[in-house]
Amino acid sequence: MATRNIKEVAQLARVSVGTVSNVLNRPEIVSPATRERVFEAIKKLGFVRNEVARHLRVGRSRTVGLVVLDVSNPFFVDVAQGAESVADDHDSMVVLCNSAGDTGRERRHLDQLEQQRVMGILITPVETESPWVEELIARGTPVVLVDSPATGLQCSVAVDDRLGGQIAGAHLIERGHRRIMFVGGPMSIKQVADRHAGVTSAVAAADGAVELLTSSAPTLTVAEGRAIGERVAAQPPDERPTAAFCANDMMALGFLQAMASHGLRVPEDLAIIGYDDIDFAAAAAVPLSSVRQPRELLGRTAIELLLEEVAEPEQHRHRQVIFQPDLVIRESSALRRDS
């Protein structure tokens, strides 16, 4: 079927093109009877407004891009839901893009979003320093960093990951663990580096009584956590750590799977703490202790900051919002170990 245009709608409704435009964009200024005729014509013709063309005329769309590190991680799904709930209230929509931790893919997404003239972009960057994010801002696209602190050039929402790492480490030490492993990913990801720095500070406060081991993987996935867990489980008991602090819950769940497959008991043989407190953490075979982040609140706050900047760019002042994490203690780390 041929694409219908606004002129055909006007002809069928016996009104001007301008009146049809008003019905679509400012219906409150059109009489109810005329609105009804126009809507009937739209329905009969199957007319669909060309949003792309309209956005080109007004300069920006009502779409917000959200670029995340790993779309398979429920943490980012929850962040997206929080952002979407606010976008719905403002007649906008969120488009989710997955960088998969790859800087080249991240840049392609940013280029495409800019070409689509999105209203703004929310992003968890692959690396702390992202020159193309700075280029976007310089060209006029508002950007808010999510789960990553900013330098002041843009707004950001994040959690104090150093504190999160510190409270996880302190909990394991308090439970009697003296050999702890940090299971993480690339230190170029600031969240990973900060969580490692936090657990390092907790170990340092023990004045040499605790040993910290580190095992890193290229990505923060279930598969990588399981692979590290397999290697740990294969070690002699007197060489294994007695506890693992994982950089996120996905790695922790994989690590937990490896312990189970080798017949090691959690927490009796090895305690585990994750990070994010996704829904799967509490539902695991052994309920997983985890450092909780306010996932949906991060998304809601990020898009609220973006909408503020879009609405009043001259008056807007960039803000860096930092939330505090808290530790949810479950079975995987609850047991106190004999010294």
GIDA-V352043 format. One record per residue. N is the residue number from 1. RES is the residue in three letters. SS is DSSP state (A for helix, B for strand, O for the rest). PHI is phi as a letter, one per 30 degrees, with the letter a starting at -180 (NA if undefined). D_FIRST is the distance of its C-alpha to the first C-alpha in Angstrom with 2 decimals. Layout:
n = (N | N)
res = (RES | RES)
ss = (SS | SS)
phi = (PHI | PHI)
d_first = (D_FIRST | D_FIRST)
//
This chain:
n = (1 | 2 | 3 | 4 | 5 | 6 | 7 | 8 | 9 | 10 | 11 | 12 | 13 | 14 | 15 | 16 | 17 | 18 | 19 | 20 | 21 | 22 | 23 | 24 | 25 | 26 | 27 | 28 | 29 | 30 | 31 | 32 | 33 | 34 | 35 | 36 | 37 | 38 | 39 | 40 | 41 | 42 | 43 | 44 | 45 | 46 | 47 | 48 | 49 | 50 | 51 | 52 | 53 | 54 | 55 | 56 | 57 | 58 | 59 | 60 | 61 | 62 | 63 | 64 | 65 | 66 | 67 | 68 | 69 | 70 | 71 | 72 | 73 | 74 | 75 | 76 | 77 | 78 | 79 | 80 | 81 | 82 | 83 | 84 | 85 | 86 | 87 | 88 | 89 | 90 | 91 | 92 | 93 | 94 | 95 | 96 | 97 | 98 | 99 | 100 | 101 | 102 | 103 | 104 | 105 | 106 | 107 | 108 | 109 | 110 | 111 | 112 | 113 | 114 | 115 | 116 | 117 | 118 | 119 | 120 | 121 | 122 | 123 | 124 | 125 | 126 | 127 | 128 | 129 | 130 | 131 | 132 | 133 | 134 | 135 | 136 | 137 | 138 | 139 | 140 | 141 | 142 | 143 | 144 | 145 | 146 | 147 | 148 | 149 | 150 | 151 | 152 | 153 | 154 | 155 | 156 | 157 | 158 | 159 | 160 | 161 | 162 | 163 | 164 | 165 | 166 | 167 | 168 | 169 | 170 | 171 | 172 | 173 | 174 | 175 | 176 | 177 | 178 | 179 | 180 | 181 | 182 | 183 | 184 | 185 | 186 | 187 | 188 | 189 | 190 | 191 | 192 | 193 | 194 | 195 | 196 | 197 | 198 | 199 | 200 | 201 | 202 | 203 | 204 | 205 | 206 | 207 | 208 | 209 | 210 | 211 | 212 | 213 | 214 | 215 | 216 | 217 | 218 | 219 | 220 | 221 | 222 | 223 | 224 | 225 | 226 | 227 | 228 | 229 | 230 | 231 | 232 | 233 | 234 | 235 | 236 | 237 | 238 | 239 | 240 | 241 | 242 | 243 | 244 | 245 | 246 | 247 | 248 | 249 | 250 | 251 | 252 | 253 | 254 | 255 | 256 | 257 | 258 | 259 | 260 | 261 | 262 | 263 | 264 | 265 | 266 | 267 | 268 | 269 | 270 | 271 | 272 | 273 | 274 | 275 | 276 | 277 | 278 | 279 | 280 | 281 | 282 | 283 | 284 | 285 | 286 | 287 | 288 | 289 | 290 | 291 | 292 | 293 | 294 | 295 | 296 | 297 | 298 | 299 | 300 | 301 | 302 | 303 | 304 | 305 | 306 | 307 | 308 | 309 | 310 | 311 | 312 | 313 | 314 | 315 | 316 | 317 | 318 | 319 | 320 | 321 | 322 | 323 | 324 | 325 | 326 | 327 | 328 | 329 | 330 | 331 | 332 | 333 | 334 | 335 | 336 | 337 | 338 | 339)
res = (MET | ALA | THR | ARG | ASN | ILE | LYS | GLU | VAL | ALA | GLN | LEU | ALA | ARG | VAL | SER | VAL | GLY | THR | VAL | SER | ASN | VAL | LEU | ASN | ARG | PRO | GLU | ILE | VAL | SER | PRO | ALA | THR | ARG | GLU | ARG | VAL | PHE | GLU | ALA | ILE | LYS | LYS | LEU | GLY | PHE | VAL | ARG | ASN | GLU | VAL | ALA | ARG | HIS | LEU | ARG | VAL | GLY | ARG | SER | ARG | THR | VAL | GLY | LEU | VAL | VAL | LEU | ASP | VAL | SER | ASN | PRO | PHE | PHE | VAL | ASP | VAL | ALA | GLN | GLY | ALA | GLU | SER | VAL | ALA | ASP | ASP | HIS | ASP | SER | MET | VAL | VAL | LEU | CYS | ASN | SER | ALA | GLY | ASP | THR | GLY | ARG | GLU | ARG | ARG | HIS | LEU | ASP | GLN | LEU | GLU | GLN | GLN | ARG | VAL | MET | GLY | ILE | LEU | ILE | THR | PRO | VAL | GLU | THR | GLU | SER | PRO | TRP | VAL | GLU | GLU | LEU | ILE | ALA | ARG | GLY | THR | PRO | VAL | VAL | LEU | VAL | ASP | SER | PRO | ALA | THR | GLY | LEU | GLN | CYS | SER | VAL | ALA | VAL | ASP | ASP | ARG | LEU | GLY | GLY | GLN | ILE | ALA | GLY | ALA | HIS | LEU | ILE | GLU | ARG | GLY | HIS | ARG | ARG | ILE | MET | PHE | VAL | GLY | GLY | PRO | MET | SER | ILE | LYS | GLN | VAL | ALA | ASP | ARG | HIS | ALA | GLY | VAL | THR | SER | ALA | VAL | ALA | ALA | ALA | ASP | GLY | ALA | VAL | GLU | LEU | LEU | THR | SER | SER | ALA | PRO | THR | LEU | THR | VAL | ALA | GLU | GLY | ARG | ALA | ILE | GLY | GLU | ARG | VAL | ALA | ALA | GLN | PRO | PRO | ASP | GLU | ARG | PRO | THR | ALA | ALA | PHE | CYS | ALA | ASN | ASP | MET | MET | ALA | LEU | GLY | PHE | LEU | GLN | ALA | MET | ALA | SER | HIS | GLY | LEU | ARG | VAL | PRO | GLU | ASP | LEU | ALA | ILE | ILE | GLY | TYR | ASP | ASP | ILE | ASP | PHE | ALA | ALA | ALA | ALA | ALA | VAL | PRO | LEU | SER | SER | VAL | ARG | GLN | PRO | ARG | GLU | LEU | LEU | GLY | ARG | THR | ALA | ILE | GLU | LEU | LEU | LEU | GLU | GLU | VAL | ALA | GLU | PRO | GLU | GLN | HIS | ARG | HIS | ARG | GLN | VAL | ILE | PHE | GLN | PRO | ASP | LEU | VAL | ILE | ARG | GLU | SER | SER | ALA | LEU | ARG | ARG | ASP | SER)
ss = (O | O | O | O | O | A | A | A | A | A | A | A | A | O | O | O | A | A | A | A | A | A | A | A | A | O | A | A | A | O | O | A | A | A | A | A | A | A | A | A | A | A | A | A | A | O | O | O | O | O | A | A | A | A | A | A | A | A | O | O | O | O | B | B | B | B | B | B | O | O | O | O | O | A | A | A | A | A | A | A | A | A | A | A | A | A | A | A | A | O | O | O | B | B | B | B | B | B | O | O | O | O | A | A | A | A | A | A | A | A | A | A | A | A | A | O | O | O | O | B | B | B | B | O | O | O | O | O | O | O | A | A | A | A | A | A | A | A | O | O | O | B | B | B | B | B | O | O | O | O | O | O | O | O | B | B | B | B | B | O | A | A | A | A | A | A | A | A | A | A | A | A | A | A | O | O | O | O | B | B | B | B | B | B | O | O | O | O | O | A | A | A | A | A | A | A | A | A | A | A | A | A | A | A | O | O | O | O | O | O | B | B | B | B | B | B | O | O | O | O | O | A | A | A | A | A | A | A | A | A | A | A | A | O | O | O | O | O | O | O | O | O | B | B | B | B | O | O | A | A | A | A | A | A | A | A | A | A | A | A | A | O | O | O | O | O | O | O | O | O | B | B | B | B | B | B | O | O | A | A | A | A | A | O | O | O | O | O | B | B | B | B | O | O | A | A | A | A | A | A | A | A | A | A | A | A | A | A | A | A | A | O | O | O | O | O | O | O | O | B | B | B | B | O | O | B | B | B | O | O | A | A | A | A | O | O | O | O | O)
phi = (NA | d | d | d | b | d | d | d | d | d | d | d | d | i | b | d | d | d | d | d | e | d | d | d | c | b | d | d | c | c | d | e | d | d | e | d | d | d | d | d | d | d | d | d | d | i | d | b | d | d | d | d | d | d | d | d | d | d | j | b | d | c | c | c | d | b | c | c | d | a | d | d | d | e | e | d | d | d | e | d | d | d | d | d | d | d | e | e | d | c | h | b | b | c | c | c | b | c | d | h | i | c | d | d | d | e | d | d | d | d | d | d | d | d | d | d | h | d | d | a | b | c | b | c | d | d | b | e | c | b | d | d | d | d | d | e | d | d | d | j | c | d | b | b | d | c | i | a | d | c | c | j | d | a | d | a | b | a | c | d | d | d | d | e | d | d | d | d | d | d | d | d | d | d | d | j | d | c | b | c | c | c | c | b | b | d | d | d | d | e | e | d | d | d | d | d | d | d | d | d | d | d | d | d | d | d | h | i | d | b | c | c | c | b | b | c | b | d | b | c | b | e | d | d | d | d | d | d | d | d | d | d | d | d | d | d | e | d | c | d | d | c | a | b | c | c | d | a | d | d | d | d | d | d | d | d | e | d | d | d | d | c | i | d | c | c | c | e | d | a | d | b | b | c | b | j | h | d | e | d | d | d | c | d | e | c | e | c | d | a | d | d | c | d | d | d | d | e | d | d | d | d | d | d | d | d | d | d | d | d | d | b | d | d | d | d | b | d | b | c | c | c | c | c | d | b | c | c | c | b | d | d | b | d | d | d | c | d | d)
d_first = (0.00 | 3.79 | 6.52 | 8.77 | 12.44 | 15.78 | 16.77 | 14.22 | 15.53 | 19.01 | 18.64 | 17.47 | 20.21 | 22.69 | 23.86 | 24.17 | 22.03 | 25.14 | 25.17 | 21.67 | 22.92 | 26.02 | 24.28 | 22.44 | 25.56 | 28.59 | 27.83 | 31.57 | 32.22 | 29.83 | 31.10 | 29.88 | 28.76 | 26.62 | 25.15 | 24.24 | 22.45 | 20.42 | 19.53 | 18.54 | 16.19 | 14.69 | 14.33 | 12.90 | 10.16 | 9.54 | 11.04 | 12.51 | 15.52 | 15.97 | 19.27 | 20.15 | 20.25 | 22.19 | 24.62 | 25.26 | 26.29 | 28.54 | 29.96 | 29.46 | 27.01 | 27.97 | 28.05 | 31.37 | 31.93 | 34.42 | 35.98 | 38.34 | 40.80 | 39.75 | 36.74 | 38.42 | 41.30 | 40.91 | 42.77 | 39.80 | 37.40 | 39.70 | 39.82 | 36.01 | 36.02 | 38.58 | 36.60 | 33.38 | 35.30 | 36.29 | 32.92 | 31.34 | 33.96 | 33.03 | 29.24 | 29.00 | 28.03 | 29.91 | 28.63 | 31.13 | 32.20 | 34.87 | 37.44 | 39.30 | 42.47 | 41.56 | 42.09 | 39.81 | 36.89 | 37.78 | 37.68 | 34.26 | 32.85 | 34.60 | 33.30 | 29.67 | 30.13 | 31.77 | 28.98 | 26.54 | 29.01 | 29.79 | 32.10 | 34.78 | 35.77 | 37.91 | 39.54 | 42.21 | 43.28 | 44.49 | 47.60 | 49.67 | 49.41 | 45.86 | 45.82 | 42.04 | 42.01 | 44.60 | 42.54 | 39.52 | 41.81 | 43.33 | 39.93 | 39.27 | 37.27 | 39.10 | 40.13 | 41.90 | 43.68 | 43.44 | 46.32 | 47.96 | 50.40 | 49.84 | 52.31 | 51.59 | 48.85 | 46.27 | 46.23 | 46.64 | 47.03 | 49.15 | 51.77 | 55.37 | 55.15 | 58.79 | 59.87 | 57.63 | 59.30 | 62.71 | 62.45 | 61.20 | 64.13 | 66.61 | 65.58 | 66.12 | 69.47 | 70.53 | 69.75 | 72.26 | 70.14 | 71.88 | 69.52 | 65.92 | 63.01 | 60.10 | 57.00 | 54.53 | 52.25 | 52.25 | 54.54 | 52.18 | 50.08 | 51.98 | 51.54 | 53.21 | 55.99 | 56.70 | 56.85 | 59.21 | 61.30 | 61.55 | 62.86 | 65.14 | 66.70 | 67.32 | 69.06 | 71.09 | 72.32 | 73.87 | 76.44 | 76.09 | 76.07 | 72.44 | 70.81 | 67.17 | 65.31 | 61.89 | 59.31 | 56.07 | 52.81 | 49.97 | 47.47 | 47.87 | 46.46 | 47.65 | 48.24 | 50.44 | 52.38 | 52.98 | 54.18 | 56.67 | 57.76 | 58.46 | 60.74 | 62.53 | 63.04 | 64.61 | 67.29 | 70.76 | 71.05 | 73.54 | 71.17 | 67.99 | 66.98 | 67.45 | 64.36 | 61.01 | 59.07 | 55.49 | 53.31 | 50.48 | 49.92 | 47.77 | 50.75 | 53.10 | 51.21 | 51.35 | 55.03 | 55.65 | 54.07 | 56.46 | 59.45 | 58.56 | 58.08 | 61.56 | 63.22 | 63.97 | 64.10 | 62.37 | 64.14 | 67.49 | 67.21 | 64.70 | 63.09 | 59.55 | 57.87 | 54.24 | 52.41 | 49.42 | 50.06 | 46.61 | 46.21 | 47.01 | 50.44 | 51.81 | 50.24 | 51.78 | 54.34 | 56.92 | 55.61 | 55.30 | 57.10 | 54.87 | 54.91 | 52.37 | 49.94 | 48.05 | 44.65 | 42.29 | 44.63 | 44.30 | 40.51 | 40.80 | 43.54 | 41.80 | 38.66 | 40.84 | 42.77 | 39.61 | 38.27 | 41.72 | 41.69 | 38.23 | 39.28 | 42.69 | 42.99 | 46.19 | 48.02 | 46.83 | 49.54 | 48.72 | 50.02 | 50.82 | 50.71 | 52.75 | 52.72 | 55.61 | 55.16 | 57.12 | 58.21 | 57.23 | 59.98 | 59.17 | 60.89 | 60.18 | 62.76 | 64.72 | 67.76 | 70.75 | 72.18 | 75.95 | 77.24)
//
